Amino acid sequence: MCGACRYKAKGKMLWTAYCHCRDCQRASGADYVSWFGMERSGVTWSGPRQEFESSPGVTRSFCSTCGTPLSFESHVFPTETHFYAPSLDDLSLYLPKGHVFWSEHVPWLSNGDDLPKHPKGLQAAAVEGKDLGIGKD
C-alpha cells in the first residue's frame, strides 16, 4: 500500500485461485483472498518486509512499514511463493481459475461465477496427489 516493500517475480504464474479458508480470512481481514503462485527462484524482494510463521510450516510476509500482507510460503510447496493478487502493478495479469476451501466460504457470499469450487485447498490436494486444475493453460 505504501510502496516501501516491492517484489519482482520472473516467469509465468503457476496457478491462480480465490481462497476462502479461515486462515486467509483472518490474515487478510477479507471474505477471501485472490492468490497466484510463482517459482520462488524467480522472486526478488526490496524494502522492509517482515515474515512470521502463521501456522506450522507456513510463513506469511507483510510490509513492515504499513502492514500490507504480501506473501505465503509453505513446506508443502518448497519451490513456490504465493502472492496476494491485488499486490500486482498490472491487475490485468490475474485471471482466477477456481475457488479453494469453498467449504469455508463466508455464509453471506453469494458467488454466481462458473469457476470450480473445491472444498479444500492446494496443500491438501498436493498431499493427496491431486491436481485441482487451477494452473495456467
Phi, psi and omega in degrees: 000316181273343179086000181291325180251131182225159173223157170235136180231118179267147178104186181265154174296134180281326181197162177217139181194158169267130178251131182250013184291155181298326179298314179294321177301314181291318182293330184257338186073023184234165180299323179200170180237137174268117185242157165216152181250143178226156174294126183300327182295340180263008185256131172234145183242150170219149178095182188277087180256136178246139177246152173210152177272109184278336174200166182305124178082003182237128177242130175246155178229160180208163176288124182282355175275310185244349178089003180299126177295141185237313190209170180219133174225144184223147177296340178289331178237072188293346181254007184242151165240134180254133185242148170291121184302322179296352177282350179294141173291323180247097184295341180290348178287343185264125175226105183294143182252353180175178177248135173244154185057037177302333179296345180248012182296151181293144187295338182273355181276118175249109186249116182263008180287167183257019178288150177299143181241105184267134183293333179236184187251191184297320182297314179298319179296317180297317179297324180274359180071029181256153174249120181280354178072031180250014177280167177295145177284000000 
